[in-house]
Amino acid sequence: MCYADEETKTMPLEHLTLELIAGGLTETQMRDVLGTLGQTTHLDFFDFLSYIPLFIHIHDNILNNPLGGVT
């Protein structure tokens, strides 16, 4: 919700990249995630549901290591 656009209810990939960095993903992991999304420019709710394991992983990493670092 923090990164979703109020009008379109979507999240730009730039904001997803911030989430990936905050979640402690490595450069390789981030490239893999963004490569999997292909030409997509925004994520909607159904995309979020499709990638819920990724977002849970990111959430857990932020909670377990709030000051950063790759795990």
N, C-alpha and C positions, 0 to 999 in steps of 0.2 A: 504494500500500500504506500509506503514512503516514497517509492520511486515511480509510481504509476501516475500517468497524466490524468487529471480529473475529468476532462472532457471525453477522451477516447478510451479511458480505462485500460491503456496499454503502457508497457514499459519499454523505452528505447534501449537499444543494445548498448549504448554508452553507459547507461545506468546499470545494466547487467554486468558490464565489465567492472564497475566499481564494486558490485556485490561479490564478484569472483575474487577480486583483490582482497577485499575485507575478509572473505572466507578462507584466505590462506592458500588458494590454488596456485600451483606453479605456473610458469609461463607456458609450459607444454600442455598442462591441463586446460588452461584458458584457451589456447589455440585450438585444442581438440573440441572444446565445448562450442566455441564460436564457429569453427569449421562445420560442426554438425548442424548448426542452425542455417548454414548456407547463406542465401540472399535475403534472409529475414531481416527487417529493420526494427521491428517491434515485437514484443511478446504480449499475448493476450492471456486471459484467464485459462483458456484451454491449454495453451503452451505451458503455463505455470503448472497445471495439473499433470501434464505429460512429464515434466522435469522435476516433480516434487522430491524425488530422492536427492537430486543435486541441491535443491534449496534447503532440505533438511541437513545435509552434510555441511553446507555453508553456515547455517544457523548454529549447528553444534560446534563447529570450529570457532566461531565468534564467541560463543559462550565459554568454551573451554580455554581459549587463548585470546582474551580481549585486547591485549596489547600488540598482537601481531605475531608474525613468524610463520613459517611453513611447517605444517604437520603432516 
